Amino acid sequence: MNYTFVTLFSNLIEGYFKDSILKRAIEKGLLDINYLNPRDYSTNKHFKVDDTAVGGGAGMVMNPQPLFAALDDLKSKDENVHVVFLTPVAKPFVQNDAKRLAKKSHIAFVSGRYEGIDERVIEKYADEVFSIGDYILTGGELASLVLCDAISRNIEGVLGNAESLEIESFETPLLEAPSFSKPKIYDTLSVPSEYLKGNHSKIRSLKLALSECKTKFFRPKELKKHKAEQRLS
Ligand code: SAM
């Protein structure tokens, strides 16, 4: 997978790939990371990339010219690039999007700054638009990293143990059961005793019951929907 981060601030992103799973994925040749700075495409003599909003309003908006030029350049080099804009007003990014996008060959994440990006850029170039939640960040860099990380885990070979993908929350209607590590008793707190007895079918049913409890607590609507679907089938 080839990722291109279209950003004024690539420094904010680069560090994330310098350690752990995504670093190893780059070393294995599974991911290739590139950056495109709209400022390098600005025809303004001071390389300006933003201006006040037409029609009034507080703050600066990213101009169309540098972004049109940067994205035209990107598309001229790879017509298959899938262009994703990050914006707080779009539909929220979910696990199914991560799995679907993991099948692409090249994704470009376009990060806004200031009051955002001139809407004409989004209309012309966006293949998809995502939010990472109902709150406002100072820029799209963190949001694009969130998408990149979630997508990359679904690319074959990125995770050491592919099985961990299958049992994770959001793969089934129920959230993943609580996990415990060693020691079995820590600070007087024990892991569930059934986990210690080695009866795998009992452990499986306990995990299912705990998954239901967790889903009831954190996502009661999803559990209700799941139960209704079970009754229908
Ligand atoms: N004025 C915009 C509004 O009210 O919708 C917010 C602009 S925000 C300060 C600047 C940039 O941060 C956006 O263009 C977008 O790229 C990014 N951003 C902020 N919050 C985000 C979120 N929740 N999800 C995705 N991107 C976000």
Residues whose N, C-alpha, C, O or C-beta is under 5 A from the ligand:
A	BS01	SAM	L86 T87 P88 V110 S111 G112 R113 Y114 E115 G116 I117 F130 S131 I132 G133 Y135 I136 L137 T138 G139 G140 A143
